[in-house]
């Protein structure tokens, strides 16, 4: 993050600490900032050198907030949020169901002054994005949940986009978009590599036709739309949809799908039984386009991504280890994926890079292909970034530099011309099918920790691993208990 933007993030974040004493949470603070930053930038765009007509109705704009003090300010701020939430397009999405969470008018006034002191549109677009990303990252770091459940390390996103190599005119989708990290990284890549050569139509398509996203959480969609707006993405209609992406095939098809679907428990819905008690019930999606019906959220997303791709479209999806080795439905989905798509690359990620400690994750890269009797996957190349690698969220976070060797081995300019290295090995289709349950959970490097007791991981890493294993075991026992209860009821 640049010095300029990190200073502004620190300034705004320090004020958040003041508001916490009044019971305003990190998430609520970032949300209020979302509204106010939007109004400030919309105001700046009406002034020289932009001189654009205001997109905010008169009397609900930034100027109207600055003119008020005391209780009148708090009342007017509430009125502004409520009124803008009824507007159409991106405005309505950003302010949907918005409420004032800062009850002290003096503190609202101070926040207005802090934001008003900066010229946001005057800043480079990347810097504005950095400021917003910085606040989201701090939010995720400090609460370990909330933002953490949809925050993918930006270094990893950048590396994934670097090897996928999007081009102008390609449509890009993230069916679990969170705050829009993948979509923004693609926009940044296209802007950096093609901005000088884009014609008028391509620029228009990049702004309002390239991106599409879904997220199930209303507040997350709000943050995403605001984030896209900060980067100059989006037309009158919002490119982000609030809803369960898995519930149906949307009919849209894309050249590129990049996503990090939510990990954790199985998909479930809450139902009220005859006694008036709430029960969780596993949710299986009966979809004609799925190879197998499952209550496993990650396997469903993997099948959903295949559906969303155009023929020869490219996908990169973050998946937990269980997707690589689980039997039953997992085996069915893996075999179908290897058969009908070209599953060419697997990046084994280290632990300690996500906001849930101990998460074991991977990035699976595949291309959708037309119907064929012969399997499309010939070789799966696996890059092991996990064995003997130790990252933490704060002291030793994953950096873009840590992924340079993977990018080099992937050989994005011609992935059909690759060479094996110590960390990068190739496995043929036949070798994969001969493995138990067609498991893709493959390692070959020797774990130094197992050979030398002096090199054991730090106690906190060991403790996190034990806690995670216990949690997984507990979830499995609960699942078995629930199944037994159903069978005997």
C-alpha positions as CSV (number, residue, x, y, z in Angstrom):
1,X,0.0,0.0,0.0
2,X,1.4,3.5,-0.9
3,X,2.5,5.8,2.0
4,X,-0.2,8.3,1.1
5,X,-3.1,5.8,1.2
6,X,-1.8,4.0,4.3
7,X,-1.6,7.3,6.2
8,X,-5.3,8.0,5.3
9,X,-6.3,4.5,6.3
10,X,-4.5,5.0,9.6
11,X,-6.2,8.3,10.2
12,X,-9.7,6.9,9.4
13,X,-9.0,3.8,11.4
14,X,-7.8,5.7,14.5
15,X,-11.2,7.4,14.4
16,X,-12.9,4.0,14.3
17,X,-11.2,3.2,17.6
18,X,-12.9,6.3,19.1
19,X,-16.3,5.2,17.9
20,X,-15.8,1.7,19.3
21,X,-16.0,3.2,22.7
22,X,-19.6,4.2,21.7
23,X,-20.4,0.6,20.7
24,X,-19.9,1.1,17.0
25,X,-18.3,-2.1,15.6
26,X,-15.6,-2.3,12.9
27,X,-18.1,-3.6,10.4
28,X,-20.6,-0.8,11.2
29,X,-17.9,1.8,10.9
30,X,-16.7,0.6,7.5
31,X,-20.4,0.5,6.4
32,X,-21.0,4.2,7.5
33,X,-17.7,5.1,5.7
34,X,-19.1,3.4,2.6
35,X,-22.1,5.7,2.5
36,X,-20.1,8.9,3.3
37,X,-17.2,8.2,0.9
38,X,-19.7,7.7,-1.9
39,X,-21.5,11.0,-1.2
40,X,-18.2,12.9,-1.0
41,X,-16.9,11.5,-4.3
42,X,-20.2,12.1,-6.1
43,X,-20.0,15.7,-4.9
44,X,-16.4,16.1,-6.2
45,X,-17.4,14.9,-9.6
46,X,-19.8,17.8,-9.9
47,X,-16.9,20.3,-9.6
48,X,-14.0,21.2,-12.0
49,X,-12.4,19.6,-13.9
50,X,-15.1,17.0,-14.1
51,X,-18.3,19.1,-14.0
52,X,-20.6,16.1,-14.2
53,X,-24.3,16.4,-13.4
54,X,-25.0,15.2,-9.9
55,X,-26.2,11.6,-9.5
56,X,-27.4,12.4,-6.0
57,X,-30.8,14.1,-5.7
58,X,-30.6,17.7,-4.4
59,X,-31.0,17.9,-0.6
60,X,-29.7,14.4,-0.1
61,X,-26.1,15.2,-1.1
62,X,-22.8,15.8,0.6
63,X,-23.3,19.6,0.8
64,X,-26.6,19.1,2.7
65,X,-24.8,17.1,5.4
66,X,-22.0,19.6,5.8
67,X,-24.6,22.4,6.4
68,X,-26.1,20.8,9.5
69,X,-25.0,20.4,13.1
70,X,-26.2,18.7,16.3
71,X,-29.5,16.8,16.4
72,X,-30.5,18.3,13.1
73,X,-27.5,16.6,11.5
74,X,-28.4,13.2,12.9
75,X,-32.0,13.5,11.8
76,X,-31.0,14.6,8.3
77,X,-28.4,11.9,8.0
78,X,-31.0,9.2,8.8
79,X,-33.3,10.8,6.2
80,X,-30.5,10.8,3.5
81,X,-29.8,7.1,4.1
82,X,-33.5,6.1,4.0
83,X,-34.3,8.2,0.9
84,X,-31.2,7.0,-1.1
85,X,-32.1,3.4,-0.3
86,X,-35.3,3.8,-2.3
87,X,-33.4,4.9,-5.5
88,X,-32.8,2.7,-8.5
89,X,-29.6,1.2,-9.8
90,X,-26.2,1.2,-8.0
91,X,-27.4,4.0,-5.7
92,X,-30.2,1.9,-4.4
93,X,-27.9,-1.1,-4.0
94,X,-25.3,0.8,-2.0
95,X,-27.9,2.4,0.3
96,X,-30.4,-0.5,0.5
97,X,-31.6,-1.0,4.1
98,X,-29.0,1.6,5.3
99,X,-29.3,2.9,8.8
100,X,-27.2,5.3,10.9
101,X,-25.2,3.4,13.5
102,X,-23.4,6.5,14.9
103,X,-25.9,8.1,17.3
104,X,-23.7,11.0,18.6
105,X,-24.1,14.0,16.2
106,X,-20.7,15.4,17.2
107,X,-19.0,12.2,16.0
108,X,-20.9,12.2,12.7
109,X,-19.7,15.8,12.3
110,X,-16.1,14.8,13.0
111,X,-16.3,11.9,10.5
112,X,-17.7,14.3,7.9
113,X,-14.8,16.7,8.5
114,X,-12.2,13.9,8.2
115,X,-13.6,12.7,4.9
116,X,-14.1,16.3,3.6
117,X,-10.4,17.1,4.3
118,X,-9.4,14.7,1.5
119,X,-9.9,15.0,-2.2
120,X,-10.9,11.5,-3.1
121,X,-11.6,11.7,-6.9
122,X,-8.3,13.7,-7.2
123,X,-6.4,10.7,-6.0
124,X,-5.3,8.0,-8.4
125,X,-8.0,5.4,-8.8
126,X,-5.7,2.7,-7.5
127,X,-4.9,4.7,-4.4
128,X,-8.6,5.2,-3.6
129,X,-9.1,1.5,-4.0
130,X,-6.1,0.8,-1.8
131,X,-7.6,3.0,1.0
132,X,-10.8,1.1,0.9
133,X,-9.1,-2.3,0.6
134,X,-6.9,-1.2,3.6
135,X,-9.9,-0.5,5.7
136,X,-11.5,-3.9,4.8
137,X,-8.2,-5.6,5.5
138,X,-7.9,-4.0,8.9
139,X,-11.5,-5.0,9.6
140,X,-10.8,-8.6,8.7
141,X,-7.6,-8.7,10.7
142,X,-9.1,-7.2,13.8
143,X,-12.3,-9.2,14.0
144,X,-11.2,-12.6,12.5
145,X,-14.7,-13.1,11.2
146,X,-17.2,-11.0,9.3
147,X,-15.0,-9.6,6.6
148,X,-12.7,-12.5,7.2
149,X,-15.1,-15.0,5.7
150,X,-14.9,-13.3,2.3
151,X,-11.4,-11.8,2.3
152,X,-9.0,-13.5,0.0
153,X,-5.3,-12.5,0.2
154,X,-4.8,-9.9,-2.5
155,X,-1.3,-11.3,-3.3
156,X,-2.9,-14.6,-4.2
157,X,-5.7,-13.0,-6.3
158,X,-3.1,-11.0,-8.2
159,X,-1.0,-14.1,-9.0
160,X,-4.2,-16.0,-10.1
161,X,-5.2,-13.2,-12.5
162,X,-1.6,-12.9,-13.7
163,X,-1.6,-16.6,-14.9
164,X,-5.2,-16.5,-16.2
165,X,-4.3,-13.5,-18.4
166,X,-7.7,-11.9,-19.1
167,X,-8.1,-9.9,-22.4
168,X,-10.3,-7.0,-23.4
169,X,-13.8,-8.1,-24.4
170,X,-13.8,-11.1,-22.1
171,X,-16.7,-11.5,-19.6
172,X,-15.6,-12.2,-16.0
173,X,-17.7,-13.7,-13.2
174,X,-17.3,-14.4,-9.5
175,X,-20.3,-16.3,-8.1
176,X,-19.1,-15.7,-4.5
177,X,-17.6,-12.3,-5.0
178,X,-17.4,-10.9,-1.4
179,X,-16.0,-7.4,-1.6
180,X,-15.0,-7.9,-5.3
181,X,-11.3,-8.7,-5.0
182,X,-11.1,-10.9,-8.1
183,X,-13.2,-8.5,-10.2
184,X,-11.0,-5.5,-9.2
185,X,-7.8,-7.4,-9.9
186,X,-9.0,-8.3,-13.4
187,X,-9.9,-4.6,-13.9
188,X,-6.5,-3.5,-12.7
189,X,-4.7,-6.1,-14.9
190,X,-6.7,-4.9,-18.0
191,X,-6.1,-1.2,-17.2
192,X,-2.3,-1.8,-16.7
193,X,-1.8,-3.9,-19.8
194,X,-4.3,-2.6,-22.3
195,X,-5.4,1.0,-21.4
196,X,-3.4,2.6,-24.1
197,X,-4.9,0.4,-26.9
198,X,-8.6,0.2,-25.8
199,X,-11.0,1.7,-28.3
200,X,-14.2,3.5,-27.2
201,X,-16.4,0.4,-27.3
202,X,-13.8,-1.7,-25.3
203,X,-13.6,1.0,-22.7
204,X,-17.4,1.0,-22.4
205,X,-17.5,-2.8,-22.1
206,X,-14.7,-2.7,-19.4
207,X,-16.7,-0.3,-17.4
208,X,-20.2,-1.7,-17.6
209,X,-20.2,-5.1,-19.4
210,X,-17.2,-7.1,-18.3
211,X,-18.1,-8.0,-14.7
212,X,-20.8,-10.0,-13.0
213,X,-20.9,-11.2,-9.4
214,X,-23.2,-12.8,-6.8
215,X,-23.1,-12.8,-3.0
216,X,-25.6,-14.0,-0.5
217,X,-25.0,-11.4,2.2
218,X,-26.7,-8.0,1.6
219,X,-24.0,-6.0,3.5
220,X,-21.2,-7.7,1.5
221,X,-22.9,-6.8,-1.8
222,X,-23.1,-3.2,-0.6
223,X,-19.3,-3.1,0.1
224,X,-18.6,-4.8,-3.2
225,X,-20.7,-2.3,-5.2
226,X,-19.0,0.6,-3.4
227,X,-15.6,-1.0,-4.0
228,X,-16.4,-1.3,-7.8
229,X,-17.6,2.3,-7.9
230,X,-14.4,3.5,-6.3
231,X,-12.6,1.8,-9.2
232,X,-14.8,3.3,-11.9
233,X,-16.7,0.0,-12.6
234,X,-20.4,-0.2,-13.2
235,X,-23.1,1.5,-15.2
236,X,-26.6,2.5,-14.1
237,X,-27.4,-1.1,-13.1
238,X,-25.4,-2.9,-10.5
239,X,-23.2,-5.7,-11.8
240,X,-23.6,-7.5,-8.4
241,X,-26.6,-9.6,-7.5
242,X,-27.7,-10.4,-4.0
243,X,-28.8,-14.0,-3.7
244,X,-27.7,-17.6,-3.4
245,X,-25.7,-18.3,-6.6
246,X,-26.2,-22.0,-6.2
247,X,-30.0,-21.9,-6.2
248,X,-30.3,-22.0,-10.0
249,X,-28.4,-21.9,-13.3
250,X,-28.6,-18.1,-14.1
251,X,-28.3,-18.9,-17.8
252,X,-25.3,-16.5,-18.3
253,X,-22.0,-17.9,-19.5
254,X,-18.5,-16.3,-19.1
255,X,-15.1,-16.5,-20.6
256,X,-13.5,-16.4,-17.1
257,X,-14.8,-17.5,-13.7
258,X,-12.6,-16.7,-10.6
259,X,-13.9,-17.4,-7.1
260,X,-13.1,-18.3,-3.5
261,X,-16.4,-19.8,-2.3
262,X,-17.2,-19.9,1.4
263,X,-15.6,-22.8,3.3
264,X,-16.8,-24.4,6.4
265,X,-20.0,-26.2,7.2
266,X,-22.4,-27.8,4.8
267,X,-25.1,-25.8,3.1
268,X,-28.1,-25.7,5.4
269,X,-31.4,-23.9,5.9
270,X,-33.2,-23.2,9.2
271,X,-36.8,-24.7,9.4
272,X,-39.3,-24.4,12.3
273,X,-40.6,-27.8,13.3
274,X,-44.0,-28.7,14.8
275,X,-42.8,-27.9,18.3
276,X,-41.9,-24.4,17.3
277,X,-38.2,-25.2,17.6
278,X,-35.6,-24.3,14.9
279,X,-33.8,-27.1,13.1
280,X,-31.0,-27.0,10.7
281,X,-31.6,-29.1,7.6
282,X,-29.0,-30.0,5.0
283,X,-29.6,-28.2,1.7
284,X,-29.0,-30.2,-1.5
285,X,-29.4,-28.4,-4.8
286,X,-31.4,-30.5,-7.3
287,X,-30.0,-29.1,-10.5
288,X,-30.1,-30.8,-13.9
289,X,-26.7,-29.3,-14.8
290,X,-24.9,-30.8,-11.8
291,X,-23.2,-34.1,-12.1
292,X,-24.2,-35.1,-8.5
293,X,-26.5,-33.9,-5.8
294,X,-24.6,-32.9,-2.6
295,X,-25.0,-30.9,0.6
296,X,-21.3,-30.1,0.4
297,X,-21.1,-26.4,-0.5
298,X,-17.7,-26.6,-2.0
299,X,-18.5,-29.5,-4.4
300,X,-21.7,-27.6,-5.4
301,X,-19.7,-24.4,-6.2
302,X,-17.2,-26.5,-8.3
303,X,-20.1,-27.8,-10.4
304,X,-21.7,-24.4,-10.6
305,X,-18.4,-22.8,-11.9
306,X,-18.3,-25.5,-14.6
307,X,-21.9,-24.5,-15.6
308,X,-21.0,-20.8,-15.7
309,X,-18.1,-21.2,-18.2
310,X,-18.5,-20.8,-21.9
311,X,-16.9,-23.6,-24.0
312,X,-13.1,-23.0,-23.7
313,X,-13.7,-20.7,-20.8
314,X,-11.1,-20.6,-18.0
315,X,-11.7,-21.0,-14.3
316,X,-9.7,-20.7,-11.1
317,X,-11.5,-21.8,-7.9
318,X,-10.2,-21.9,-4.3
319,X,-11.1,-25.3,-2.8
320,X,-10.5,-26.9,0.6
321,X,-8.5,-30.2,0.8
322,X,-11.7,-32.3,1.2
323,X,-12.8,-31.5,-2.4
324,X,-9.6,-33.2,-3.5
325,X,-10.0,-36.5,-1.6
326,X,-13.6,-36.9,-0.4
327,X,-15.3,-40.1,-1.5
328,X,-18.9,-40.7,-2.8
329,X,-20.1,-37.5,-4.4
330,X,-16.6,-36.0,-4.3
331,X,-15.2,-38.9,-6.4
332,X,-18.0,-38.6,-8.9
333,X,-17.5,-34.9,-9.3
334,X,-13.7,-35.2,-9.7
335,X,-14.0,-37.9,-12.3
336,X,-16.5,-36.0,-14.3
337,X,-14.4,-32.8,-14.1
338,X,-11.3,-34.6,-15.3
339,X,-13.4,-36.1,-18.1
340,X,-15.3,-33.1,-19.4
341,X,-12.8,-30.3,-18.6
342,X,-9.1,-29.8,-19.0
343,X,-8.0,-29.8,-15.3
344,X,-4.5,-28.6,-15.9
345,X,-3.1,-27.0,-12.7
346,X,-3.4,-27.3,-9.0
347,X,-1.7,-24.9,-6.5
348,X,-1.4,-26.3,-3.0
349,X,-1.6,-23.3,-0.7
350,X,0.2,-23.0,2.6
351,X,-1.8,-22.7,5.9
352,X,-1.8,-19.3,7.6
353,X,-2.8,-17.3,4.5
354,X,-6.6,-17.0,5.2
355,X,-8.4,-15.3,8.1
356,X,-9.5,-18.7,9.5
357,X,-6.3,-20.2,10.9
358,X,-5.3,-23.6,9.8
359,X,-7.5,-23.6,6.7
360,X,-6.0,-26.1,4.1
361,X,-6.8,-24.8,0.7
362,X,-5.8,-25.1,-3.0
363,X,-6.5,-23.3,-6.2
364,X,-7.8,-25.5,-9.0
365,X,-7.4,-24.3,-12.6
366,X,-9.4,-25.8,-15.4
367,X,-10.9,-25.0,-18.9
368,X,-14.4,-26.1,-19.9
369,X,-14.4,-28.1,-23.2
370,X,-17.0,-29.3,-25.7
371,X,-18.5,-32.8,-25.4
372,X,-16.1,-35.6,-26.2
373,X,-15.8,-39.4,-25.7
374,X,-12.1,-39.0,-24.8
375,X,-11.2,-37.3,-21.5
376,X,-10.0,-33.7,-21.9
377,X,-7.6,-33.8,-19.0
378,X,-4.3,-35.3,-20.1
379,X,-1.9,-33.9,-17.5
380,X,-2.4,-32.3,-14.1
381,X,0.5,-30.1,-13.0
382,X,0.7,-29.7,-9.2
383,X,2.7,-26.9,-7.5
384,X,3.4,-27.5,-3.8
385,X,3.6,-24.2,-1.9
386,X,2.6,-25.8,1.4
387,X,5.3,-28.3,2.4
388,X,7.9,-26.6,4.7
389,X,6.2,-23.2,4.1
390,X,5.0,-21.2,7.2
391,X,3.0,-18.1,6.8
392,X,1.0,-16.1,9.4
393,X,-1.5,-13.3,8.9
394,X,0.5,-10.5,10.6
395,X,4.2,-11.4,11.2
396,X,4.8,-13.3,7.9
397,X,1.9,-12.8,5.5
398,X,1.8,-14.3,2.0
399,X,3.3,-11.8,-0.4
400,X,3.1,-11.5,-4.2
401,X,6.9,-12.3,-4.3
402,X,6.2,-15.7,-2.7
403,X,4.1,-16.7,-5.7
404,X,6.7,-15.6,-8.4
405,X,8.1,-19.2,-8.8
406,X,4.5,-20.5,-9.2
407,X,3.8,-17.9,-11.9
408,X,7.1,-18.8,-13.7
409,X,6.4,-22.6,-13.5
410,X,2.8,-22.1,-14.7
411,X,4.3,-20.4,-17.8
412,X,1.2,-18.3,-18.6
413,X,2.4,-17.4,-22.1
414,X,2.4,-21.0,-23.1
415,X,1.2,-23.4,-20.4
416,X,1.8,-26.4,-22.8
417,X,5.5,-25.8,-22.5
418,X,6.2,-26.6,-18.9
419,X,9.1,-28.2,-17.0
420,X,9.1,-30.1,-13.8
421,X,10.9,-28.7,-10.8
422,X,11.3,-29.6,-7.1
423,X,8.0,-27.9,-6.3
424,X,6.2,-28.5,-9.7
425,X,5.3,-32.1,-10.8
426,X,3.1,-33.5,-13.5
427,X,0.6,-36.4,-13.2
428,X,-1.1,-38.1,-16.1
429,X,-4.8,-38.7,-16.4
430,X,-4.3,-42.5,-16.0
431,X,-2.1,-42.0,-12.9
432,X,-4.9,-39.9,-11.3
433,X,-7.7,-42.4,-12.1
434,X,-5.6,-45.2,-10.6
435,X,-5.4,-43.4,-7.2
436,X,-7.9,-44.3,-4.5
437,X,-11.2,-42.4,-5.2
438,X,-9.3,-40.5,-8.0
439,X,-7.8,-38.4,-5.2
440,X,-5.9,-35.3,-6.2
441,X,-4.5,-34.8,-2.7
442,X,-0.9,-35.4,-3.8
443,X,2.4,-34.4,-2.1
444,X,5.9,-35.6,-2.8
445,X,8.2,-33.2,-0.9
446,X,9.6,-34.4,2.5
447,X,8.3,-32.5,5.4
448,X,11.3,-31.2,7.3
449,X,9.3,-31.0,10.5
450,X,8.8,-34.8,10.5
451,X,12.5,-35.4,10.1
452,X,13.9,-32.9,12.6
453,X,12.3,-32.4,16.0
454,X,14.2,-29.1,16.3
455,X,12.3,-27.7,13.4
456,X,8.8,-28.2,14.8
457,X,6.4,-25.4,14.0
458,X,5.8,-22.7,16.6
459,X,3.5,-23.7,19.5
460,X,0.6,-21.5,18.3
461,X,0.7,-23.2,14.8
462,X,0.6,-26.6,16.5
463,X,-2.2,-25.5,18.7
464,X,-4.2,-24.1,15.8
465,X,-3.7,-27.4,13.8
466,X,-5.0,-29.5,16.8
467,X,-8.0,-27.2,17.3
468,X,-8.8,-27.4,13.6
469,X,-8.6,-31.2,13.6
470,X,-10.8,-31.4,16.6
471,X,-13.3,-29.1,15.0
472,X,-13.4,-31.2,11.9
473,X,-13.8,-34.4,13.9
474,X,-16.6,-32.8,16.0
475,X,-18.5,-31.7,12.8
476,X,-18.2,-35.2,11.4
477,X,-19.5,-36.7,14.7
478,X,-22.4,-34.2,14.7
479,X,-23.2,-35.1,11.1
480,X,-23.2,-38.8,11.9
481,X,-25.3,-38.2,15.1
482,X,-27.8,-36.2,13.0
483,X,-28.1,-38.9,10.3
484,X,-28.6,-41.6,13.0
485,X,-31.3,-39.4,14.6
486,X,-33.1,-39.1,11.3
487,X,-32.9,-42.8,10.6
488,X,-34.4,-43.7,14.0
489,X,-37.1,-41.1,14.2
